Amino acid sequence: MADSYFSLVIWTDNTNMDYFKDCLESIDEQEYREFELYILDNNPSNTIEWTIKEFFPDIVDKVHYRRLKKKAGGAYAYNIGAHFAEGNYLVYLGQHDRLSANTLTVLNDKINELGDKSAILYVDNDELIGQDRM
């Protein structure tokens, strides 16, 4: 079974830090550890950078932070992340998304099951607003 290497790409802008910390926690809890993380930051302060260092002191070589020089939107940021990504699969996340602990394991298993390394997997999500699922 071949293992996939994932590049997780997140764009941050007007970030709610509590939700962002939940996002980072869910990444740190992944059972499948063959990934790198790119965070492209459009926030006015460097709070994001400090938070990243708190969460990932042990895998600092796999976590990449870039402050974006211009505010050109999410598509621009995700293109920057894709340009620098070294993984053989891209996973685009929202700054407030939360992954189950087995998300990357399931993706890797599905890729191996398909046997086609050029596969595109699309996964939708629900957004939680308070106690309501949207």
Kinemage of the C-alpha trace (Angstrom):
@kinemage 1
@onewidth
@group {chain A} dominant
@subgroup {mainchain}
@vectorlist {calphas} color= white
{ca met a 1} P 0.000 0.000 0.000
{ca ala a 2} L 1.520 3.313 -1.103
{ca asp a 3} L 1.215 6.187 1.305
{ca ser a 4} L 0.139 9.613 0.175
{ca tyr a 5} L 1.767 12.827 1.287
{ca phe a 6} L -0.783 15.599 1.780
{ca ser a 7} L -0.272 19.352 1.634
{ca leu a 8} L -2.882 21.047 3.816
{ca val a 9} L -3.408 24.661 2.724
{ca ile a 10} L -5.243 27.238 4.840
{ca trp a 11} L -5.880 30.923 4.096
{ca thr a 12} L -6.511 33.134 7.124
{ca asp a 13} L -8.299 36.476 7.013
{ca asn a 14} L -10.453 38.130 9.700
{ca thr a 15} L -9.777 35.068 11.805
{ca asn a 16} L -11.763 34.077 14.868
{ca met a 17} L -8.871 32.773 16.981
{ca asp a 18} L -10.975 30.324 19.022
{ca tyr a 19} L -12.217 28.600 15.851
{ca phe a 20} L -8.758 28.735 14.286
{ca lys a 21} L -7.268 27.018 17.339
{ca asp a 22} L -9.935 24.312 16.982
{ca cys a 23} L -8.848 23.891 13.354
{ca leu a 24} L -5.173 23.550 14.341
{ca glu a 25} L -6.052 21.134 17.128
{ca ser a 26} L -7.924 18.912 14.671
{ca ile a 27} L -4.903 18.901 12.349
{ca asp a 28} L -2.563 18.054 15.208
{ca glu a 29} L -4.839 15.134 16.192
{ca gln a 30} L -4.630 13.436 12.767
{ca glu a 31} L -3.846 9.725 13.019
{ca tyr a 32} L -2.180 9.854 9.593
{ca arg a 33} L 0.963 11.987 9.942
{ca glu a 34} L 2.238 12.174 6.352
{ca phe a 35} L 1.358 15.800 5.736
{ca glu a 36} L 2.697 19.314 5.647
{ca leu a 37} L 0.743 22.434 6.539
{ca tyr a 38} L 0.797 25.760 4.695
{ca ile a 39} L -0.862 28.748 6.322
{ca leu a 40} L -1.220 31.879 4.189
{ca asp a 41} L -2.021 34.822 6.446
{ca asn a 42} L -3.889 38.026 5.546
{ca asn a 43} L -4.594 39.139 9.124
{ca pro a 44} L -3.233 42.530 10.266
{ca ser a 45} L -1.337 41.117 13.281
{ca asn a 46} L 1.053 38.198 13.625
{ca thr a 47} L -1.128 36.387 16.191
{ca ile a 48} L -1.589 33.522 13.718
{ca glu a 49} L 2.170 32.926 13.542
{ca trp a 50} L 2.503 32.773 17.335
{ca thr a 51} L -0.459 30.414 17.627
{ca ile a 52} L 1.030 28.050 15.035
{ca lys a 53} L 4.291 27.843 16.995
{ca glu a 54} L 2.322 26.959 20.138
{ca phe a 55} L 0.487 24.090 18.447
{ca phe a 56} L 3.279 22.549 16.402
{ca pro a 57} L 6.629 22.917 18.210
{ca asp a 58} L 7.577 19.300 17.445
{ca ile a 59} L 6.884 19.324 13.682
{ca val a 60} L 8.044 22.834 12.858
{ca asp a 61} L 9.774 21.559 9.694
{ca lys a 62} L 6.391 20.453 8.285
{ca val a 63} L 4.504 23.664 9.120
{ca his a 64} L 4.985 26.635 6.808
{ca tyr a 65} L 3.724 30.128 7.545
{ca arg a 66} L 3.634 32.934 4.990
{ca arg a 67} L 2.375 36.426 5.544
{ca leu a 68} L 0.768 37.538 2.294
{ca lys a 69} L 1.969 40.889 0.987
{ca lys a 70} L -1.297 41.841 -0.639
{ca lys a 71} L -4.954 41.239 0.092
{ca ala a 72} L -6.057 39.564 -3.113
{ca gly a 73} L -8.525 37.032 -1.691
{ca gly a 74} L -8.723 33.319 -1.079
{ca ala a 75} L -8.077 32.146 -4.642
{ca tyr a 76} L -4.789 34.074 -4.715
{ca ala a 77} L -3.784 32.631 -1.330
{ca tyr a 78} L -4.657 29.048 -2.281
{ca asn a 79} L -2.674 29.405 -5.521
{ca ile a 80} L 0.367 30.535 -3.506
{ca gly a 81} L -0.060 27.483 -1.252
{ca ala a 82} L -0.358 25.141 -4.250
{ca his a 83} L 2.783 26.651 -5.763
{ca phe a 84} L 4.907 25.878 -2.701
{ca ala a 85} L 3.233 22.590 -1.704
{ca glu a 86} L 5.423 19.503 -1.856
{ca gly a 87} L 2.733 16.893 -1.218
{ca asn a 88} L 1.314 14.728 -3.961
{ca tyr a 89} L -2.240 15.697 -2.876
{ca leu a 90} L -3.627 19.114 -1.932
{ca val a 91} L -6.217 19.523 0.810
{ca tyr a 92} L -7.771 22.992 0.990
{ca leu a 93} L -9.200 23.914 4.380
{ca gly a 94} L -11.080 26.915 5.660
{ca gln a 95} L -9.522 28.702 8.619
{ca his a 96} L -12.370 27.601 10.897
{ca asp a 97} L -12.766 24.017 9.602
{ca arg a 98} L -12.381 21.084 11.946
{ca leu a 99} L -11.297 17.638 10.740
{ca ser a 100} L -12.121 14.279 12.315
{ca ala a 101} L -9.023 12.540 13.627
{ca asn a 102} L -9.177 9.975 10.821
{ca thr a 103} L -9.777 12.346 7.877
{ca leu a 104} L -6.342 11.922 6.283
{ca thr a 105} L -6.399 8.177 6.966
{ca val a 106} L -9.716 7.859 5.107
{ca leu a 107} L -8.422 9.965 2.198
{ca asn a 108} L -5.250 7.877 1.960
{ca asp a 109} L -7.239 4.631 2.070
{ca lys a 110} L -9.597 5.864 -0.653
{ca ile a 111} L -6.707 6.913 -2.889
{ca asn a 112} L -5.118 3.479 -2.445
{ca glu a 113} L -8.441 1.755 -3.098
{ca leu a 114} L -8.911 3.684 -6.356
{ca gly a 115} L -5.374 2.934 -7.468
{ca asp a 116} L -5.455 6.014 -9.701
{ca lys a 117} L -2.992 8.596 -8.438
{ca ser a 118} L -4.613 11.311 -10.546
{ca ala a 119} L -7.952 11.027 -8.709
{ca ile a 120} L -9.748 14.087 -7.395
{ca leu a 121} L -11.656 13.572 -4.178
{ca tyr a 122} L -14.217 16.163 -3.152
{ca val a 123} L -15.562 16.262 0.365
{ca asp a 124} L -18.179 18.740 1.505
{ca asn a 125} L -18.676 19.874 5.047
{ca asp a 126} L -21.266 21.239 7.411
{ca glu a 127} L -20.688 24.540 9.132
{ca leu a 128} L -21.620 24.782 12.776
{ca ile a 129} L -22.997 28.137 13.855
{ca gly a 130} L -23.635 27.886 17.549
{ca gln a 131} L -25.566 24.635 17.910
{ca asp a 132} L -27.009 24.797 14.382
{ca arg a 133} L -25.598 22.833 11.478
{ca met a 134} L -25.642 24.749 8.188
